[in-house]
Structures are given as C-alpha cells and as structure tokens.
Amino acid sequence: MNHLKRKELKIFTTMSFFIAIAVIIVIPLSLFTSIPRELGSFIFILTLVGIPFSIISMFSKESLLKRIFVLIVNLVPISLFGYAIIMDFIDEFFRLAP
C-alpha cells in the first residue's frame, strides 16, 4: 500500500488554510454587509470539509503555528453552532414553569 509522505501532506494544510482564510473573511462580512447569506452558509459547510483536512495536516511538516491556526479557525464555526444548540436545549428544558 502506498502511504502519503509527510511532505505530501502539505496540500492538505494548504487547502485547509484557504478554507480558514475564507471563514475569517466571508462569514463576518455575510453577517454585517450585503454579501449574500448563502455564501456564508456555503463557507460554513465548507468548514466541515476543512476540519478533516486540518486534522490530517497536523501530521505534515508545515509550520506548527500554521497547522494549529488552521485547526482552530476551522473548528470555530461548528463549535459556535454546537454551543447555540446546547444553550437552546438548556433554556428549553431547564427553565422554570410559569
């Protein structure tokens, strides 16, 4: 079986880096300006691809700072979404009855 060498994993770091840059630029702009919200939604869904790429890129020989930056930025949107769901659940089921 042919295994990927650590040098060849650089492409995963590069792809996840561009996804992370798109997240940093597009999602805040889609919330506060006239950029279509569909583009923000597309970038949010693209982070679901960026997370596995970020995890794979942790084994590459790229800069450690770049790899950690990419992993954190790609995890932020889904983490915020999960936080919102948990807070809604807590608010709904642990609120005192009127």
Secondary structure in CASP SS format (residue, H / E / C, confidence):
PFRMAT SS
TARGET T0000
AUTHOR 0000-0000-0000
METHOD secondary structure of the structure
MODEL  1
M C 1.00
N C 1.00
H C 1.00
L C 1.00
K C 1.00
R H 1.00
K H 1.00
E H 1.00
L H 1.00
K H 1.00
I H 1.00
F H 1.00
T H 1.00
T H 1.00
M H 1.00
S H 1.00
F H 1.00
F H 1.00
I H 1.00
A H 1.00
I H 1.00
A H 1.00
V H 1.00
I H 1.00
I H 1.00
V H 1.00
I H 1.00
P H 1.00
L H 1.00
S H 1.00
L H 1.00
F H 1.00
T C 1.00
S C 1.00
I C 1.00
P C 1.00
R H 1.00
E H 1.00
L H 1.00
G H 1.00
S H 1.00
F H 1.00
I H 1.00
F H 1.00
I H 1.00
L H 1.00
T H 1.00
L H 1.00
V H 1.00
G H 1.00
I H 1.00
P H 1.00
F H 1.00
S H 1.00
I H 1.00
I H 1.00
S H 1.00
M C 1.00
F C 1.00
S C 1.00
K C 1.00
E C 1.00
S C 1.00
L H 1.00
L H 1.00
K H 1.00
R H 1.00
I H 1.00
F H 1.00
V H 1.00
L H 1.00
I H 1.00
V H 1.00
N H 1.00
L H 1.00
V H 1.00
P H 1.00
I H 1.00
S H 1.00
L H 1.00
F H 1.00
G H 1.00
Y H 1.00
A H 1.00
I H 1.00
I H 1.00
M H 1.00
D H 1.00
F H 1.00
I H 1.00
D H 1.00
E H 1.00
F H 1.00
F C 1.00
R C 1.00
L C 1.00
A C 1.00
P C 1.00
END
